[in-house]
Amino acid sequence: MLRKLPACGLVVVAAVATSVIPLVAQDVDNALRSPVEPHPVADEAISRLKSPYCPGLMLEVCTSYSGALLRDSLQTMAREGGTTDDLVAWVLSRHGEGYLAYPRTSGRGLFAWLVPPGALLVGVGLVIVALRYMRDPTRVEGGVQRELSAEEENRLREAVREMDAAEEPIF
């Protein structure tokens, strides 16, 4: 039956036959070509790290090509079963402890979490004590509280009158 087809018909049949195989293969590879969802474990690890390639920035906002490659490597490692701590430890082993964004919650890093709030509480306590001490109207100087004599009271009234007279506007 193929012998009766013209030569151009054979070409058309061959073209259709060869195009079917790539179309089937595209359906299988479609999952690989679609956008890849970020892995939550990798996102957590990335949020705990500073960028070794963008000084002063976190890894999650670093715009350099090397920073993007590092984020992609962490995403791949997370998809292969790595935990957040494993990923952070891997980056720190390659780039150093200085790229950890937050202090550790153990050892010397624990002081970084405890000292600032403790200092804040002590400071607030000192301010409260100082304000109460300054506000107390019954505070006694030298342990003795005394009343003003009549002469001292007259001098005080005279000084207040002089200040009031000095403050009056002159028109």
PyMOL commands that set and color helices and strands:
alter all, ss='L'
color gray80, all
select helices_A, chain A and resi 2-4+7-33+40-47+59-61+65-79+84-95+97-99+109-135+150-167
alter helices_A, ss='H'
color red, helices_A
deselect
rebuild
show_as cartoon
